[in-house]
Amino acid sequence: AKRLGVNVKANLMIGFPHERRRDVMRTLAFGARAAWLGVDDIPLFPFSPYPGTRLYDEFASEGRVPALGDDYFAGLGYMDLVRTPSMSRHIGTLELSFYRTAGMALFY
């Protein structure tokens, strides 16, 4: 794609419920390899359970996500690297924010 002049973007996601630090490190390493190969943009997004999914229902029953509404969608954390809510049972919010910031800095 790069040889044909196509702008290549790879959206990566971290912070899945059962994800561990080593899994995040593998994702960051994958992003670094992709950047080395010429990928133009590699944002790191936090996992967010979407309404209508089993995981959303599970987290809602545990009180880990707000009720559907403006607060829920504003809190998804796609653009906020500091207050990224972590849904991982093994990685806290502050640590996930660090990985997102470090991973994006690694790319750029």
N, C-alpha and C positions, 0 to 999 in steps of 0.2 A: 504494500500500500504506500509506504514511504517513497519507494522508487517511482511511483506513479504520481506523486505530489499530493497524496491524500493526507489531511490533518488527522492524526491518530490520537485518540483519547481512550484511556482505560480507567473506568470508575472502579475503585476498590472500596470494600466495606470491611470494617473491623468492629469488634465489640459484640459478637453474637453471644447468645446466652451461655453456651457451654465452651466458648473459646478460651484458650489459655494463652499465657504470654508467648510460648513457643509458636503458637499458631499466628499470632500477630507478627512476630519476627519473620516468619515465613512469608507473610503477605508483604511486609516491608521489603524483604529481599527480592520478592517477585517484582515489586514496583521499581526497585533500583535496577534490576536486569532489564526491565522494559524501557526505562529511561535511557539506559546505555545503548539499547537497540534503536533508539530514536523516537519513542513515543513522545508526543508533543505535550500532553497534559495528563497528570495522574492525581486527581483529587482522592482524598481518603474520607469516606463518609461513615458516620456511626450507624450501627444497626438500629433500626426503629421498628417495633412491631406495628403492623398496619391493621386497622379495624377490619373485622371479618375473618381474621386468621386465628388459628388455635393459640399461637403465642400471644397475640393481643389479649384474648380472653383470659389466658393464664395470668399475664401480668396485671390485667385490670382487677382480677379477683384477689391478687396479692397487694393491690394498692400501689403498684410500681409505675403506673401510667395514669395521667389525669383523665377524667371523663372526656368524651369526644366534645370538641368545641374549639374555639380559637386558642385556648391555652394549650391544648394537645398539639395542634399543628404548629404553633409558634415555638413550642418546646422541642421540636424534632432535632434541633441542633445541627442542621446541615452547614450553616454558615458560621456558627459560633464555636471557635476552637477552645474556648475557656470553659464553657459550661455544658459540654457535651454529655448528655445523660448516658450512663453506661447501663446496658441491660445484661452485661456479662456477670455471671455468678463468681467469677475469678478475678476480674479486673475492675477496679473502682473508677469513678468518674474522673478524678484528677489524673490517674495513671493513663486512662484512655485519651484524655486531652493531650497529655504529653506525647503519646504515641502518634496521634494525628499530627501534631505540630512538628515533631521530629521527622515523621515520614514525609510530610510535604516539604520540609526544609531539605531533606535528603534528595528529593526529586529535583528541586530547583537549584 
